[in-house]
Structures are given as structure tokens and as C-alpha cells.
Amino acid sequence: MRILIIEDDREAAQYLLKALREAGHVPDHAADGDDGWHMASGGGYDVLVVDRMLPKRDGLSIVEALRADHDETPVLILSALGQVDDRVKGLRAGGDDYLAKPYAFTELLARVEALGRRRRPGEAETTLRVGDLVLDRLSHSVTRAGQDVPLQPREFRLLEYLMKHAGQVVTRTMLLENVWDYHFDPQTNVIDVHMSRLRAKVDKGQERSLLHTVRGAGYMIRDPAR
């Protein structure tokens, strides 16, 4: 399953990322409420694990906003606030389950997998589209205007992440954490190099460019025809 962890405690997030990968899942991480909201609203996740107390935007407001947009992705709320009233508020905000900290990972994993089973068969998105660009997650193939676009594994992961958030600005920090698994700035041009290679493969020779640099903010993939 693709799982988004929205957690500002870096050590706790790293533990969850590692443990979920070892359990066979594909987790992403957002370190604050703003990034968490942008990533979650982009869709493509089977389950969200949302800390209640977050910088910039609290977890309950993220869940409420998703439900207001008719996004029914299952949500497990994590919180150090474990009283009955706290759990009730979390569930009434739209959470599907609520787990108080500290918790055992085996219990969290069981709850996450139970939430994932609630999704209807075929509901998980396996094909991403932006204009005439199509990415198939199952076959790990990419085509544009019906022509194959051969990508290296890191390029595929970068494009997949951008397409999951089509029409949204994706920051360098988001890319470092979710494509390279870096939780620090390596002070290199690794993102610029990969974006340049990706543009050459996706946009070169095409009538419309899909990949864009948003000066001072990050990158975006969007269909200019829409």
C-alpha cells in the first residue's frame, strides 16, 4: 500500500518509514501540516497516518478539509491526546481510527492494514495521467503521445511523485525527502540534474511542455491545455 505519514517528529517519522518499508509498504513523509495537506490532497494514497499536533496546520484541519473535498482516503490519527473526548473529536473530524501515543508498531501496522482493506477493489490509482503523458505504476512504464519514454528508476520515481501532485508546487524539500529519502539538504544539484534529464525525455520535441520550474518555490507538472 502507498501510505502517507504526516508527522513533525523526525525520529518518529524515520522509525515509521523504515518499519513500513520492511513490512512491504511504500510510505511517503510530510514534516508539517502544509506539506501534508498538499501531498494528501494530490491523491494516490491508500491510507494516511496523521499526527494531530503539527506545525503550520494541525492534523484535524487536514482531515476536515479532505472530507470537505469528498476525499474518503482512510485516515489513522496519531496523538499524545488520548482521552475519550480527544478521540471523539478526531473521529468526528473525519478520522477513521485513532491511536494514542506511545503505541506499539505492530498495533499501528494492524490498524493501517485494516483501513487499507476497507477500500473497494480497484479503487487504488495505478495509472497517472497529465495531458498525453501516462505513467503505469504496475508495469513501471511511461508513454507520451503513445510513444515509450524510457526512464531510470530514480527518474521514474521523480516523475511519479510530480504526477501524483499534478498542478501543485512541489518543493525541493518534498523531493529530497520522498524521492531521495534525504532528511537533510545535501547541498548538491542532484535535483536540478535529474529534472534536466527528465525534461529532456518528457518534453523535448513536444508541442507543449509539462514540466515547469516555479522560481523560488520548486517544480510543477501540469497540462497547459487545461
Buried (B, 14 or more C-beta within 10 A) or exposed (E): BBBBBBBBBEEBBBEBBEBBEEBEBEBBBBBBBBBBBBBBBBBBBBBBBBBBBBEEBBBBEBBBBBBEEEBEBBBBBBBEBEEEEBBEBBBEBBBBBBBBBEEEEEEBBEBBBBBBEEBEEEEBBEEBEBBBBBBEBEEEBBEBEEEEBEBEEBBBBBBBBBBBBBEBEBBBBBBBBBBBEBBEEEEEEBBEEBBEBBBEBBBEEBEEEBBBEEEEEBBBBBBEEE
